[in-house]
Amino acid sequence: MFAIESWPDGQDMLHGMASLSGQVPHVRAGNLEDTLASLTRQDLDMVIWTRQPPQSWVEAMRDALPPLEPLSLSGTVEQVMQAAQALVSEEGYPDFLAEDLAHCASLAAALSGSNRISLVLTTGVAGGQPEPGGRLSLFCAYGHDEASWNSGEPFTGPRLTRFAPFSLAFMPVRDESRVRIDLDKASLGVVLFLRAD
């Protein structure tokens, strides 16, 4: 059991650079279900719920050969999940993925109070990150070991913090999002971008 939270760099504040720290996202991560209760906090840009997947998921993702074109769907949760279930099996994704997508979509819809979602299933090679917006965004790197978020200061260059594979990152919509997700452009690892509209 753990929980960790990022804070602006105290050294920057001492040197009068506190305004630059405002460019760094405020993130809370944990491996307990109550981690999601942090989504009600207005000071957080991202809440990461780490989860320990079954070993069969890890092996299935390692052996998967995902398509090079992103899978993009939008509509009600039910419409998107019906289409995703058919397409995921046709495209050669692992069997567990359709069920997990349904759980992720239902969770995002419940947390946001919306029944409309946009879903993109892609890889670093394919690209295809959706435009920001909506009520809540969700990100999951399914075994993708080169997905990260920019946790550094603009003047020192990017400091990237990697997502744990299979963790769910929730990004409540704010006026201005400070979260920047970076994917290794050479990776075939599968990632999910889901937005509750």
C-alpha positions in Angstrom: 0.0 0.0 0.0 1.4 3.4 -0.9 0.4 6.9 -1.9 2.8 9.6 -3.2 2.2 13.2 -4.2 4.4 15.6 -6.2 5.0 19.1 -5.0 6.8 22.1 -6.5 10.5 22.2 -6.0 11.3 24.0 -2.8 14.7 25.1 -4.1 13.1 26.9 -7.0 10.8 28.8 -4.6 13.9 29.8 -2.5 15.5 31.3 -5.7 12.4 33.3 -6.6 11.3 30.9 -9.4 8.1 29.7 -7.9 6.1 30.9 -10.9 8.0 28.3 -13.1 6.9 25.6 -10.7 3.4 26.4 -11.8 4.1 24.7 -15.1 4.7 21.3 -13.4 1.6 19.2 -12.8 0.5 18.4 -9.3 0.1 14.6 -9.2 -1.1 12.1 -6.6 -0.5 8.4 -7.1 -1.5 5.4 -5.1 -2.4 1.7 -5.3 -5.6 1.7 -3.2 -9.1 2.2 -4.5 -9.6 5.3 -2.3 -6.9 7.0 -4.5 -9.8 7.9 -6.8 -11.3 10.0 -4.0 -8.5 12.5 -4.7 -10.2 13.4 -8.0 -12.4 15.8 -6.0 -9.4 17.9 -5.1 -9.2 21.1 -7.2 -5.4 21.4 -6.8 -4.5 18.1 -8.5 -3.8 17.9 -12.3 -3.6 14.1 -12.4 -4.5 11.2 -10.1 -2.7 7.9 -10.9 -4.2 4.6 -9.7 -1.6 1.9 -10.0 -2.9 -1.6 -10.3 -1.2 -4.9 -10.3 -2.4 -6.8 -13.4 -2.7 -10.6 -13.6 0.5 -12.1 -15.1 -1.6 -13.3 -18.0 -2.2 -9.7 -19.0 1.5 -8.9 -18.9 2.3 -12.0 -21.1 -0.6 -11.3 -23.5 0.5 -7.7 -24.1 4.1 -8.8 -24.5 3.1 -11.2 -27.3 0.6 -8.8 -28.9 1.1 -7.3 -32.4 -1.2 -4.3 -32.4 -2.3 -2.7 -35.6 -0.3 0.3 -36.8 -3.5 2.4 -37.2 -5.2 3.9 -34.1 -8.6 2.7 -33.2 -10.8 5.7 -32.6 -14.5 5.6 -31.4 -16.9 8.0 -29.9 -20.5 7.9 -28.8 -22.4 6.7 -25.7 -20.6 4.3 -23.4 -22.8 1.4 -24.7 -22.2 2.3 -28.4 -18.4 2.6 -27.9 -18.1 -0.6 -25.9 -20.1 -2.7 -28.4 -18.0 -1.4 -31.3 -14.7 -1.8 -29.3 -15.6 -5.4 -28.3 -16.0 -6.4 -32.0 -13.0 -4.4 -33.3 -10.6 -5.4 -30.5 -11.0 -9.1 -31.3 -10.8 -8.5 -35.0 -7.7 -6.4 -34.8 -5.8 -9.1 -32.8 -5.6 -7.4 -29.5 -5.5 -9.7 -26.4 -8.8 -11.1 -25.2 -8.7 -9.3 -21.8 -8.6 -5.9 -23.4 -12.2 -5.6 -24.4 -13.4 -6.3 -20.8 -10.8 -3.8 -19.4 -11.8 -1.1 -21.8 -15.5 -1.6 -20.7 -14.4 -1.2 -17.0 -12.3 1.9 -17.8 -15.1 3.5 -19.8 -17.7 2.8 -17.1 -15.4 4.1 -14.4 -14.7 7.3 -16.4 -18.4 7.8 -17.2 -19.4 7.3 -13.5 -16.7 9.7 -12.2 -17.5 12.4 -14.7 -21.3 12.1 -14.7 -21.3 11.7 -18.5 -22.6 9.0 -20.8 -20.6 10.1 -23.9 -17.0 9.1 -24.4 -14.3 9.2 -27.0 -11.8 6.4 -27.0 -8.4 6.0 -28.9 -6.4 2.8 -28.7 -3.0 3.4 -30.2 0.7 2.9 -30.0 3.7 5.2 -29.9 4.3 4.4 -33.6 0.8 5.2 -34.6 0.3 8.3 -32.5 -3.3 9.5 -32.5 -3.6 11.3 -29.1 -7.0 13.0 -28.9 -7.5 16.7 -28.4 -7.9 17.7 -24.7 -11.3 18.6 -23.4 -14.4 17.0 -22.1 -15.0 16.5 -18.4 -12.4 13.9 -17.5 -9.6 12.2 -19.4 -8.2 8.7 -18.6 -4.9 7.2 -19.8 -3.5 3.7 -19.5 -0.3 2.3 -20.8 -1.0 -1.4 -21.4 2.5 -2.8 -20.9 4.0 0.2 -22.7 7.3 0.8 -20.9 8.1 4.1 -22.6 5.0 6.2 -21.7 5.8 9.1 -19.4 4.6 12.5 -18.2 6.7 15.7 -18.1 7.5 16.4 -14.5 10.4 18.9 -15.1 10.9 22.6 -15.3 10.9 24.3 -18.7 14.3 25.9 -18.3 16.1 22.7 -17.3 14.6 20.6 -20.0 12.1 17.9 -19.6 12.3 15.5 -16.7 10.1 12.6 -17.6 8.5 10.3 -15.0 7.3 7.0 -16.4 3.9 5.5 -15.9 3.8 2.1 -14.3 2.4 -0.3 -17.0 -1.4 -0.9 -16.6 -1.8 2.1 -14.2 -4.8 4.3 -14.8 -4.1 8.1 -14.9 -7.2 10.3 -14.5 -7.0 14.0 -15.5 -9.9 16.2 -14.4 -10.5 19.0 -16.9 -9.1 22.3 -15.7 -9.0 25.7 -17.5 -5.4 24.9 -18.4 -3.9 21.4 -18.2 -0.3 21.2 -17.2 -0.1 17.4 -17.9 1.9 16.5 -21.0 2.0 12.8 -21.9 5.0 11.6 -24.0 5.1 8.3 -25.8 8.2 6.7 -27.3 7.6 7.1 -31.0 9.3 3.8 -31.8 7.3 1.7 -29.4 4.5 -0.7 -30.4 3.2 -0.8 -26.8 -0.6 -0.3 -26.6 -2.0 2.8 -24.9 -5.5 4.0 -24.2 -6.7 7.6 -24.3 -10.3 7.9 -23.1 -12.2 11.2 -22.7 -15.6 11.6 -21.0 -17.3 14.4 -22.9 
